[in-house]
Amino acid sequence: MMTTRKFQRTKEDFTCERCGFFVRGSGYTNHCPQCLWSKHVDVNPGDRQATCQGLMKPVGVELKGGGCTILHRCVLCGFEKRNKMAKDDNFDAVLQLSSHPTNR
């Protein structure tokens, strides 16, 4: 029986399909630092096994343990995923999103 790891570091650059910003990936990059949108590409982080490929809208922010977590929801299938805010994320976009805190 073959098992997959829960996290696979996949270092890749990409152009955001939402705003067109060019993103230099670190291997931990999972959303655009400009508009905060993501893409439904993984089943487990970094595996690139999701077949949906839909854009994931940032829909809320959680403040927990001194850090911010962004909640993303796929616009095609509704899948939800939480991602840590990155140090280079557009802080104004995070502040605007923080008016929609998550309750989970």
Protein Blocks (a to p, Z undefined) as FASTA:
>chain_A
ZZddfbdcdddddddfklopacddehlacbdfklopacdfbfbghklpafnlpacddfbd
cdeehiacdddddfklopacdddddfkbcfklmmmmmmmccfZZ
